[in-house]
Structure formats: C-alpha cells, structure tokens
Amino acid sequence: MNRISRFPKSLGLFGVLCVIFLTGPKLTGQQIKLHATLVGHTAAVGPIAFSPSGKILASGSLDGTVKLWDLSEPAHPKALTIEIENPAPISSLSFSPDGKKLVLGTKDRITVMDVQTRKKDNQIEFGKSGASPYVAFSPDGKLLAWSHNNKITFWDIATATAIKEFDTAQKMLGWIAFSPDGKKLASANRSQINIGNIKLWDVPSGDLLGTIPNPHKFGVSRVLFAPNGKTLVSTGLDATGSKKANNPPPPPPNSEWHGGDIKLWDVATLKEIRSWRAHNQTFSAIAISGDGKYLASGGMENLVKLWDYSSGQGIATLEGHTERVSSAAFSPDGMLLATGSADKTIKLWDLRPIKGK
C-alpha cells in the first residue's frame, strides 16, 4: 500500500506515487534534514545511482525490480517501475555518462536498458552458475565493464561486442570501478581470512598495474576512485578483537569484533594514505561526493555517517533506517544524499547545511 503524508495531489504522469514525507529522524552532528523517504520496493533495496543530470534516481532490489524515481520536482518525487524479464535480485546498476542507458546486473545476466523507453537494448546471459556480476560504464561511455566469477570483461557499446576478457585470479571478484580518466580499472577481491586484495588494471589492454594485498583483514567490500583520480577508497571488514592470531575465521555479523574501516590509497604507489574506523559493525555502503569533499557510509548499525574526505573526521550521523544500510549515492550537485536499506526504503537527505546553502 502506498502512503503519502504530504502533497496528496501529486499523482502525475508517472502513475502511483510511492513516497512518504517525514518530519525528520533524530540527527546528531550538523542538522541535516530528511528530505523524503521513497517507498515502493517489496524487499531490501540494493544498489542505487543518480543519473548524470541528477533528475532521476535508479534503485534495484532483492524483489527483482528496478525503479526510476523522477526528482525533477524535488517536492513531488514520482516512481516508474522497469519491467524485467524473469526478475531476479539486482546486484548492481549504473547509468551511462549521457544518462540514456541503464545497465543492470543480476545473478544470471546483464541487461542494458533504454532509460526513456524503459525497454531492453541488449542482454548478456551467464546461465545459473557463478556470482552476481558488478557493472560499470567508462567515463566516456564507450565501454561497459563487468566482473563475473574471477573474470573482467570489456564490452564495446557501439558494436555490442566483447573486446577483452581476462582472468584476474581473484577468487571472489566483486566491486569494480573506473578511474575518472577511464585509463584504469580497480577490482576488489572479497575473499576472507587475509587473502583479499585490490588490483589495478590498464584499460583496455587488461594488463595488471599493481596489487594491494590484504587491505582489509576479512575481505574488501567496495572500492572506488576519488574524483581527482589520485586516490582509491576502499571498505571492508577489519575486526581487531579476535583472539585467534593465525587466520581466524570471520566473526559473527553482530559480534563486537565486526568493525569496518575506510582506507585511502595512493593510486601511483598503492600505499595507504589514511584509514579510520567508520563503523562498529559490518558495513559496505560507501559513496564520495562529486567535489571530493565528503564520504558517506552505512551498514548493519542502521546508521548513515558523513565524513570529511581530507581529514577523515566525522561530520554527522543520520538515523532513520530501521535495518542495515546497503547503498549510498550523492547527487551530481552534492545537495542530496540517497541511502538504500534492507528496510525496503530509500531516504533522501538534504545536504545544504554542510554546503552552506
């Protein structure tokens, strides 16, 4: 059932409006207000992404649906659902740089959608075996990259053909990210017990440029480039309380040992620049603002935290989600932060207070 507590007459061209406006949760730090809560998914929200224009927010869910939230009128968000053949949980999604295409990753396939028509352009089938793929567009929009099992594939958008595929030797290959100039690709190995790593690759040759061994004790959950291209940001599980010294098993998710760090790495040297404990429980949601000034993180504590990128100092803690925070994304202008959660909602936070607006 869809509910609206403000703007009850805002049903428009996009059909049923799935939004609840709230007065705002309890906040700490700077008084960042909750702009809106988007409701419509029937299972945990997974990946989210703003379009390059900032007027559309895409969200994927374990319910197998993708929604496009029209934010052109911020006071009246509207939702469209993309119909997907043989729905499956959405593991990743990414807009093309021109905002015309949206690529979706599920366990058995990758689908390229036309945003305007919401129709399928292309689809790559993997079958039922292996891990869910992670997808990323190159900054110039000419290449689509995806990770699947232990391989990375570069796919030419113009010809709709794979032009390069290579074995990363990362047994639990997960998140991938292009550098802002499109010349490098970072990949994260989620393997646990001191064998995870981050690798840096040349695009499109697929040559290995370097490796960061064991950046997080129990695996790397996310990796992304800072907007200046000079720094990598990674997150993972960095438990410190385990009494077993030699290759201890990962602690239970809700144990006191389940803390996570944010780490910054120099792209040129692959040396650690800075790290700090971000959460006291497992977390995987991470995003960096387009101006490179702020980081946002979230995890099993149901909290969203904002950080100063240059210093690692906390700016604010945002409360409101009732289950783990699974994803985060800054709008292109940096005025909104979107967070997705296992509570089936997406929250939009107004960041104007930290922008001095």
C-alpha positions in Angstrom: 0.0 0.0 0.0 1.4 3.4 -1.0 1.0 6.2 1.5 1.5 10.0 1.2 1.5 12.3 4.2 2.2 15.5 2.3 1.4 16.6 -1.2 -1.5 14.2 -1.6 -2.4 15.6 -5.0 0.9 14.9 -6.6 -0.1 11.8 -8.6 1.0 12.7 -12.1 2.3 11.3 -15.4 4.3 8.6 -13.6 1.3 6.9 -12.0 1.2 5.8 -8.4 3.5 7.9 -6.1 5.4 5.8 -3.6 6.7 8.4 -1.2 6.3 9.2 2.4 7.5 12.6 3.7 8.6 12.7 7.3 9.3 15.4 9.7 12.9 14.1 10.1 14.6 11.5 12.3 16.8 12.3 15.3 20.1 13.6 14.0 23.5 14.2 15.5 26.2 16.5 14.2 25.0 19.1 11.8 21.3 19.4 11.4 20.9 17.6 8.1 17.2 17.2 7.3 15.5 14.1 5.8 14.0 15.4 2.5 11.9 12.3 1.7 11.5 8.6 2.1 10.8 6.7 -1.1 8.6 3.6 -0.6 7.7 1.1 -3.2 10.1 -1.9 -3.2 8.8 -5.1 -1.5 12.2 -6.4 -0.4 15.5 -5.0 0.6 16.9 -2.1 -1.5 20.2 -2.9 -3.1 22.2 -0.7 -5.5 21.2 2.9 -6.2 22.5 5.6 -8.6 21.7 9.1 -9.7 21.6 9.9 -13.4 24.2 12.4 -14.6 21.6 15.2 -14.6 20.5 14.4 -11.0 16.9 14.3 -12.1 16.5 10.5 -11.8 17.4 8.1 -9.1 17.6 4.4 -10.0 17.1 1.7 -7.4 17.4 -2.0 -7.6 16.0 -4.5 -5.1 16.0 -8.1 -3.9 12.4 -8.1 -5.2 13.8 -8.2 -8.7 12.5 -4.8 -9.7 14.2 -1.5 -10.7 12.5 1.8 -10.1 13.3 5.1 -11.7 12.5 8.0 -9.3 11.8 11.3 -11.1 13.3 14.0 -8.9 12.8 16.9 -11.4 10.4 18.3 -8.9 12.1 17.5 -5.6 8.9 18.2 -3.6 7.0 15.6 -5.6 9.1 12.6 -6.5 7.5 10.0 -8.7 8.3 6.4 -9.5 8.4 4.3 -12.6 9.0 0.6 -12.4 11.1 -1.0 -15.2 9.6 -4.4 -16.2 12.3 -7.0 -16.3 12.1 -10.4 -17.9 12.5 -13.3 -15.4 13.0 -10.9 -12.4 16.0 -11.7 -10.2 17.6 -9.8 -7.3 19.6 -6.7 -8.6 23.2 -6.9 -7.6 24.5 -3.7 -9.4 23.4 -0.9 -11.7 25.0 2.0 -13.5 23.9 4.9 -15.7 25.8 5.7 -18.9 27.6 9.1 -18.8 24.9 10.6 -21.1 22.1 9.2 -18.9 20.4 7.5 -21.8 21.2 3.9 -20.8 21.0 2.0 -17.5 22.9 -1.3 -17.1 21.7 -3.9 -14.6 23.5 -6.8 -13.1 21.7 -9.9 -11.8 23.0 -13.4 -10.9 22.5 -14.8 -14.4 22.7 -11.9 -16.8 23.5 -8.3 -17.6 20.8 -6.1 -19.2 21.3 -2.7 -20.9 18.1 -0.7 -20.7 17.0 2.4 -22.6 16.1 4.9 -19.9 13.5 6.9 -21.9 11.6 3.9 -23.2 12.4 1.5 -20.3 13.0 -1.2 -22.9 15.8 -3.7 -23.2 18.6 -2.7 -25.6 20.9 -5.7 -25.0 21.3 -8.6 -22.7 24.3 -10.9 -21.9 23.4 -14.3 -20.4 25.6 -16.1 -17.9 23.5 -19.1 -17.0 22.7 -20.1 -13.5 26.3 -20.6 -12.2 28.7 -18.2 -10.5 28.5 -15.0 -8.6 26.4 -12.0 -9.4 28.2 -9.5 -11.7 29.2 -6.0 -10.9 28.9 -3.4 -13.7 30.5 0.0 -14.6 30.4 2.4 -17.5 33.7 4.0 -18.6 33.6 7.8 -18.1 33.4 8.4 -21.9 30.5 5.9 -22.2 32.3 3.8 -24.9 33.0 0.8 -22.7 31.0 -1.3 -20.3 32.9 -3.4 -17.8 31.7 -6.2 -15.7 33.1 -8.7 -13.2 31.8 -12.2 -13.1 33.3 -15.1 -11.2 37.1 -14.3 -11.5 37.0 -12.6 -14.9 36.6 -9.0 -16.1 35.1 -8.2 -19.5 35.3 -5.0 -21.5 32.3 -4.6 -23.8 32.1 -2.1 -26.7 28.9 -0.1 -26.5 28.8 0.9 -30.2 29.3 -2.6 -31.6 27.7 -4.5 -28.7 30.6 -6.9 -28.6 33.1 -8.0 -26.0 36.6 -6.7 -26.9 38.6 -8.0 -24.0 38.2 -10.6 -21.2 40.8 -11.6 -18.7 41.3 -13.7 -15.6 42.0 -11.6 -12.5 43.0 -14.6 -10.3 40.6 -13.0 -7.7 38.6 -16.0 -6.5 35.8 -13.8 -5.1 35.9 -11.0 -7.6 33.4 -8.3 -6.7 33.2 -4.5 -7.0 34.9 -2.7 -9.9 35.4 1.0 -10.6 36.8 3.1 -13.5 39.2 5.9 -12.8 37.9 9.4 -13.8 40.0 9.4 -16.9 38.9 5.9 -17.9 42.5 4.7 -18.2 42.5 2.4 -15.1 40.1 -0.1 -13.5 40.1 -1.2 -9.9 38.8 -4.5 -8.8 38.1 -5.8 -5.3 38.5 -9.4 -4.0 36.0 -10.3 -1.3 38.0 -13.3 -0.2 38.3 -13.6 3.5 40.9 -14.6 6.0 43.9 -12.5 4.9 43.8 -13.2 1.2 41.6 -10.4 -0.1 43.2 -7.8 -2.4 42.6 -4.8 -4.6 44.0 -4.9 -8.2 44.6 -2.1 -10.6 44.3 -2.7 -14.3 45.2 -0.9 -17.5 42.2 -0.2 -19.8 41.6 -1.7 -22.3 44.7 -3.9 -22.5 43.8 -5.7 -19.3 47.4 -5.6 -18.1 47.9 -5.7 -14.3 49.4 -2.4 -13.0 49.6 -3.4 -9.3 48.1 -5.1 -6.3 47.2 -4.0 -2.8 47.5 -7.2 -0.8 45.2 -7.8 2.2 43.9 -4.2 2.5 41.1 -5.4 4.9 41.5 -8.4 7.2 38.3 -10.2 6.2 37.8 -9.1 2.6 37.2 -5.9 0.5 33.5 -5.0 0.1 33.8 -1.8 -2.0 36.4 0.1 -4.0 36.1 3.4 -5.8 38.2 6.3 -7.2 38.2 9.8 -5.7 37.2 12.4 -8.3 40.8 13.6 -8.8 41.8 10.1 -9.8 44.8 10.1 -7.5 43.3 8.2 -4.6 41.4 4.9 -4.2 38.8 4.5 -1.4 38.1 1.0 0.0 35.9 -0.5 2.7 36.0 -3.9 4.3 35.8 -5.9 7.5 38.7 -5.1 9.8 37.9 -7.0 13.0 40.5 -6.3 15.7 39.2 -8.2 18.8 39.6 -11.8 17.7 41.9 -13.8 20.0 42.9 -16.2 17.3 46.1 -15.0 15.8 46.6 -17.2 12.8 44.0 -16.9 10.0 41.0 -16.6 12.3 37.5 -17.2 10.8 35.4 -14.1 10.2 33.4 -13.2 13.4 29.6 -13.4 13.6 27.9 -10.4 11.9 26.7 -9.0 15.2 29.8 -9.6 17.3 31.9 -6.8 18.8 34.7 -7.8 16.5 32.8 -6.9 13.4 34.1 -3.4 12.8 34.9 -1.8 9.4 37.4 0.7 8.2 37.6 3.3 5.4 41.0 3.3 3.8 42.5 5.7 1.3 45.3 4.6 -1.1 47.7 6.5 -3.3 47.0 5.3 -6.9 50.6 6.0 -8.0 52.3 4.0 -5.3 49.3 1.8 -4.0 50.4 2.8 -0.5 48.0 3.6 2.3 47.4 7.3 2.9 44.9 7.2 5.8 42.4 4.9 7.4 39.9 5.2 10.2 37.3 3.0 12.0 34.0 4.0 10.4 31.5 1.5 11.9 31.5 -0.9 14.8 29.6 -3.5 12.7 29.9 -4.7 9.2 29.3 -2.0 6.5 29.5 -1.9 2.8 27.7 1.2 1.7 30.1 3.9 0.6 29.9 7.0 -1.7 32.1 10.0 -2.4 30.7 13.4 -3.4 31.5 14.7 -6.9 33.6 17.5 -5.5 35.6 15.0 -3.5 35.0 16.7 -0.2 32.7 14.2 1.5 32.3 10.5 2.1 29.1 8.7 3.2 29.0 5.2 4.7 26.4 2.9 6.1 26.0 -0.7 7.4 24.4 -3.1 9.9 24.1 -0.4 12.6 21.3 1.1 10.5 23.2 4.4 10.6 24.5 6.7 7.8 27.7 8.6 8.6 29.1 11.6 6.8 32.9 12.2 6.8 35.2 14.9 5.7 37.3 13.3 3.0 40.5 15.2 3.6 40.7 14.5 7.3 38.5 11.5 8.0 36.7 13.5 10.7 33.0 12.7 11.2 30.5 15.4 10.2 27.2 13.9 11.0 25.4 10.7 11.9 22.0 10.2 10.3 19.4 8.0 12.0 16.1 6.8 10.3 16.6 3.5 8.6 15.3 0.6 10.7 17.5 -2.1 9.1 21.0 -2.3 7.6 22.1 0.4 5.1 23.0 -1.3 1.9 23.9 1.6 -0.5 24.6 5.3 -0.8 24.9 7.9 -3.6 25.5 11.6 -3.8 23.5 13.7 -6.3 25.8 15.3 -9.0 25.4 18.7 -7.5 26.1 17.3 -4.0 22.9 18.7 -2.5 21.2 15.3 -1.9 22.4 12.1 -0.4 20.4 8.9 -1.2 20.7 5.8 1.0 19.1 2.4 0.4 18.3 -0.1 3.1 17.1 -3.6 3.9 14.0 -1.8 5.4 12.8 -1.6 1.8 13.1 2.2 1.6 15.4 4.9 0.1 16.0 8.0 2.1 16.9 11.4 0.6 18.9 13.7 2.9 19.2 17.4 2.3 22.9 18.3 2.4 22.5 22.0 2.0 23.5 22.7 5.6 27.1 21.3 5.0 27.2 23.2 1.7 26.4 26.5 3.4 23.2 26.8 1.4 
